[in-house]
Amino acid sequence: MVKVADGVSLRVIEAGKVGDGPVLVFIPGWSTGAEVWRQQIDRFAPTHRVIAFDPRSQGESTKTTSGNTPETRAQDLHGLLERLGVRRPVLIGWSQGVQDVAAYVERYGTKDLAGIVLVDAAISDGADGMAARPEETATQFKMFAVYQAHQNEYLHGMMGAIISKPQGNDAIERLVTTGMKTPPDVGVAMLVADMFGPNRTPALKKVDCPTLIIASAKSDEMAHQQAAASQIPQARFEKVEDSAHAVFLDQPDRFSELVTSFAANLARKQN
């Protein structure tokens, strides 16, 4: 547990050691925690210092009734990196974690980052997008009510939708158990802040470090992710076939191959 703010501590998994490559910091999605990255932690620990964590109000980290937004989680992340003495990491954000990375860039820029990896989510245009997509917005709000009333069933259904390949050793149950640790009212507040809060797309103009955008070939946000890549001078876009939203669980070898190549290129540039 690492204290990152008054009354807020984050549960952290740290593995590996400092080597030639950059530190890899894995940021999970909504209602998940560090354990969702277990395969990647094990894969990269022999060659990199690897950090994964439960964001506030998720997993084993402190539950708060305020600050459950990408903007506050970005401050938590900045505090975590300072306390762990991390210099020029690669931030790897998935799903909600993409919003957290965008909020981090908006507040702190990218001068202290070696690179960014955004995994299968478009940076949110916030409340500005509600009028443009009213039916989609209405559907999302209906799902909030289902989640609040039937959290366990909702999480089981969500995991079945975002993971398309069999996962061994009761992995789905463990993910649901982690998700249940977030109070449902807080979980809804997170989703509203993620999707309908500030327009974070201006952060794209602040990204001046190498960036890798990884999308599921089935992603509904594919066009938005490709557009984001086109706005970042040093961005590379990669599509992963035969995977759902959790591309690193459905296709862990392909995901690791992409991140390995990206990190190796960063190491060569630093040397």
C-alpha positions as CSV (number, residue, x, y, z in Angstrom):
1,M,0.0,0.0,0.0
2,V,1.4,3.4,-1.0
3,K,0.0,6.7,0.3
4,V,-0.7,9.0,-2.6
5,A,-2.9,11.7,-1.0
6,D,-4.4,12.5,2.4
7,G,-6.4,9.5,3.4
8,V,-5.8,7.7,0.1
9,S,-3.5,4.7,-0.3
10,L,-3.2,2.5,-3.4
11,R,-2.4,-1.2,-3.5
12,V,0.6,-1.7,-5.8
13,I,2.2,-4.7,-7.4
14,E,5.8,-4.1,-8.3
15,A,8.1,-6.6,-10.0
16,G,11.3,-6.9,-12.0
17,K,14.2,-4.5,-11.8
18,V,15.5,-1.4,-13.6
19,G,17.2,-2.5,-16.8
20,D,17.9,-1.0,-20.2
21,G,14.2,-0.6,-21.0
22,P,11.8,1.9,-19.5
23,V,9.6,1.2,-16.4
24,L,6.2,-0.1,-17.5
25,V,3.3,1.2,-15.5
26,F,0.0,-0.7,-16.1
27,I,-3.3,1.2,-15.5
28,P,-6.4,-0.9,-15.3
29,G,-9.9,-0.3,-16.4
30,W,-13.1,0.4,-14.5
31,S,-13.9,-2.0,-11.7
32,T,-10.7,-3.9,-12.2
33,G,-7.3,-3.8,-10.4
34,A,-3.7,-4.7,-10.8
35,E,-4.4,-8.4,-11.1
36,V,-6.0,-8.0,-14.5
37,W,-2.4,-7.4,-15.7
38,R,-1.0,-10.5,-14.1
39,Q,0.1,-12.1,-17.4
40,Q,1.8,-8.9,-18.5
41,I,3.5,-8.5,-15.1
42,D,4.9,-12.0,-15.3
43,R,5.9,-11.5,-19.0
44,F,7.8,-8.3,-18.6
45,A,9.3,-8.6,-15.1
46,P,12.4,-10.5,-16.3
47,T,13.4,-7.5,-18.5
48,H,11.7,-4.4,-17.0
49,R,10.7,-2.9,-13.7
50,V,6.9,-3.3,-13.8
51,I,4.3,-1.5,-11.7
52,A,0.5,-2.2,-11.6
53,F,-2.0,-0.8,-9.1
54,D,-5.6,-0.7,-8.0
55,P,-6.9,2.9,-8.6
56,R,-8.7,4.6,-5.7
57,S,-12.1,3.0,-4.9
58,Q,-11.1,-0.1,-6.9
59,G,-9.7,-3.5,-5.6
60,E,-7.8,-3.2,-2.3
61,S,-7.2,0.6,-2.5
62,T,-8.9,3.2,-0.4
63,K,-12.6,3.7,-1.1
64,T,-13.5,7.4,-1.4
65,T,-16.8,9.2,-1.9
66,S,-15.1,12.0,-3.9
67,G,-12.4,12.3,-6.4
68,N,-13.5,9.3,-8.4
69,T,-12.6,10.9,-11.7
70,P,-9.8,10.6,-14.3
71,E,-8.5,14.0,-13.2
72,T,-8.0,13.0,-9.5
73,R,-6.7,9.5,-10.5
74,A,-4.1,11.3,-12.6
75,Q,-3.0,13.2,-9.5
76,D,-2.9,9.9,-7.6
77,L,-0.8,8.4,-10.4
78,H,1.6,11.3,-10.4
79,G,2.0,11.0,-6.6
80,L,2.6,7.2,-6.9
81,L,5.3,7.7,-9.5
82,E,7.0,10.2,-7.2
83,R,6.8,8.0,-4.2
84,L,8.2,5.0,-6.0
85,G,11.0,7.1,-7.6
86,V,9.9,6.2,-11.2
87,R,11.6,8.3,-13.9
88,R,10.4,8.4,-17.5
89,P,8.0,5.5,-17.5
90,V,5.8,4.2,-20.2
91,L,2.1,4.6,-19.1
92,I,-0.1,1.8,-20.4
93,G,-3.7,2.6,-19.9
94,W,-6.6,0.3,-20.8
95,S,-10.3,1.3,-21.1
96,Q,-10.9,3.8,-18.2
97,G,-7.2,3.9,-17.9
98,V,-7.1,5.7,-21.2
99,Q,-9.1,8.5,-19.7
100,D,-6.7,8.6,-16.7
101,V,-3.7,8.9,-19.1
102,A,-5.4,11.7,-21.0
103,A,-6.1,13.5,-17.8
104,Y,-2.5,13.0,-16.7
105,V,-1.2,14.5,-20.0
106,E,-3.6,17.4,-19.7
107,R,-2.3,18.3,-16.3
108,Y,1.4,17.2,-16.4
109,G,2.3,17.0,-20.1
110,T,4.6,14.3,-21.4
111,K,8.0,15.7,-20.8
112,D,8.6,13.2,-18.0
113,L,7.3,10.2,-19.9
114,A,9.2,7.8,-22.2
115,G,6.1,6.8,-24.0
116,I,2.3,6.1,-23.8
117,V,0.3,3.0,-24.7
118,L,-3.5,3.5,-25.1
119,V,-5.4,0.2,-25.1
120,D,-8.8,-0.1,-26.8
121,A,-10.6,3.1,-25.8
122,A,-11.0,6.4,-27.4
123,I,-10.3,9.5,-25.4
124,S,-13.6,10.9,-24.3
125,D,-15.2,14.0,-25.7
126,G,-17.2,14.2,-22.5
127,A,-20.6,15.9,-22.3
128,D,-19.9,17.4,-25.7
129,G,-20.6,14.0,-27.2
130,M,-24.0,13.5,-25.5
131,A,-25.9,15.6,-28.0
132,A,-24.1,14.0,-30.9
133,R,-24.9,10.4,-29.7
134,P,-28.2,10.6,-27.8
135,E,-29.3,7.0,-28.3
136,E,-25.9,5.7,-27.2
137,T,-26.0,8.0,-24.2
138,A,-29.5,6.8,-23.2
139,T,-28.4,3.2,-23.5
140,Q,-25.4,3.8,-21.2
141,F,-27.6,5.5,-18.6
142,K,-30.0,2.5,-18.6
143,M,-27.0,0.2,-18.0
144,F,-26.0,2.3,-15.0
145,A,-29.4,1.5,-13.4
146,V,-28.9,-2.2,-14.1
147,Y,-25.4,-2.1,-12.5
148,Q,-26.6,-0.4,-9.4
149,A,-29.5,-2.8,-8.9
150,H,-27.6,-6.0,-9.9
151,Q,-23.9,-5.4,-9.5
152,N,-22.8,-9.1,-9.4
153,E,-24.9,-10.1,-12.4
154,Y,-23.8,-7.0,-14.3
155,L,-20.1,-7.7,-13.7
156,H,-20.4,-11.3,-14.8
157,G,-22.1,-10.1,-18.0
158,M,-19.5,-7.4,-18.6
159,M,-16.6,-9.9,-18.2
160,G,-18.3,-12.2,-20.7
161,A,-18.5,-9.3,-23.2
162,I,-15.0,-7.9,-22.8
163,I,-13.2,-11.3,-22.7
164,S,-13.8,-13.7,-25.6
165,K,-11.3,-16.4,-24.9
166,P,-11.4,-19.0,-22.1
167,Q,-9.5,-17.9,-18.9
168,G,-8.3,-20.6,-16.6
169,N,-8.2,-20.9,-12.8
170,D,-11.4,-19.1,-12.0
171,A,-10.0,-15.8,-13.5
172,I,-13.5,-14.5,-14.3
173,E,-14.7,-15.0,-10.8
174,R,-11.6,-13.2,-9.4
175,L,-12.3,-10.3,-11.7
176,V,-15.9,-10.1,-10.6
177,T,-14.8,-10.3,-6.9
178,T,-12.5,-7.4,-7.5
179,G,-15.3,-5.5,-9.2
180,M,-17.6,-6.1,-6.3
181,K,-15.2,-4.2,-4.0
182,T,-16.2,-0.9,-5.7
183,P,-19.5,0.4,-4.1
184,P,-22.0,0.6,-7.0
185,D,-22.9,4.3,-6.4
186,V,-19.2,5.1,-6.7
187,G,-18.9,2.9,-9.8
188,V,-21.6,4.8,-11.5
189,A,-20.0,8.1,-10.5
190,M,-16.7,6.8,-12.1
191,L,-18.5,6.0,-15.4
192,V,-20.2,9.3,-15.6
193,A,-17.0,11.1,-15.0
194,D,-15.2,8.9,-17.5
195,M,-17.7,9.3,-20.3
196,F,-19.6,12.5,-19.7
197,G,-17.1,14.7,-17.8
198,P,-14.6,17.1,-19.4
199,N,-13.7,16.8,-23.1
200,R,-10.3,15.3,-22.9
201,T,-9.5,15.2,-26.6
202,P,-7.4,18.4,-26.4
203,A,-4.8,16.4,-24.5
204,L,-4.0,14.8,-27.9
205,K,-2.3,18.0,-28.9
206,K,0.0,17.9,-25.8
207,V,1.3,14.4,-26.6
208,D,4.9,14.8,-27.9
209,C,6.3,11.4,-26.9
210,P,6.2,8.1,-28.7
211,T,2.7,6.6,-28.5
212,L,1.2,3.2,-29.3
213,I,-2.5,2.8,-29.7
214,I,-3.8,-0.8,-29.6
215,A,-7.3,-1.6,-30.6
216,S,-9.4,-4.7,-30.8
217,A,-10.5,-5.4,-34.4
218,K,-14.0,-5.5,-33.0
219,S,-13.9,-2.1,-31.3
220,D,-16.9,0.2,-31.8
221,E,-14.4,3.1,-31.2
222,M,-11.9,2.0,-33.9
223,A,-12.4,5.1,-36.0
224,H,-11.9,7.4,-33.0
225,Q,-8.7,5.6,-32.0
226,Q,-7.3,5.8,-35.5
227,A,-8.2,9.5,-35.6
228,A,-6.3,10.0,-32.3
229,A,-3.3,8.3,-33.8
230,S,-3.4,10.6,-36.8
231,Q,-3.2,13.6,-34.4
232,I,-0.1,12.5,-32.5
233,P,3.2,13.0,-34.4
234,Q,4.9,9.9,-33.0
235,A,1.9,7.6,-32.8
236,R,1.6,4.1,-34.2
237,F,-1.8,2.3,-34.5
238,E,-2.1,-1.4,-34.2
239,K,-5.3,-3.6,-34.6
240,V,-5.5,-6.9,-32.8
241,E,-7.6,-9.6,-34.5
242,D,-9.7,-12.1,-32.8
243,S,-10.0,-10.3,-29.5
244,A,-12.6,-8.4,-27.5
245,H,-12.1,-5.3,-25.4
246,A,-9.6,-7.0,-23.1
247,V,-7.1,-7.5,-25.9
248,F,-4.2,-8.4,-23.6
249,L,-6.3,-11.3,-22.1
250,D,-7.7,-12.5,-25.4
251,Q,-4.4,-12.2,-27.3
252,P,-1.6,-11.9,-24.7
253,D,1.2,-13.0,-27.0
254,R,0.3,-10.4,-29.7
255,F,-0.2,-7.7,-27.0
256,S,3.2,-8.5,-25.4
257,E,4.8,-8.5,-28.8
258,L,3.5,-5.0,-29.6
259,V,4.6,-3.6,-26.2
260,T,8.0,-5.4,-26.4
261,S,8.7,-3.8,-29.8
262,F,7.5,-0.4,-28.6
263,A,9.7,-0.5,-25.4
264,A,12.7,-1.7,-27.3
265,N,12.5,1.2,-29.8
266,L,12.3,3.6,-26.8
267,A,15.4,2.0,-25.3
268,R,17.3,2.4,-28.5
269,K,16.4,6.1,-28.7
270,Q,17.4,6.7,-25.1
271,N,20.8,5.0,-25.7
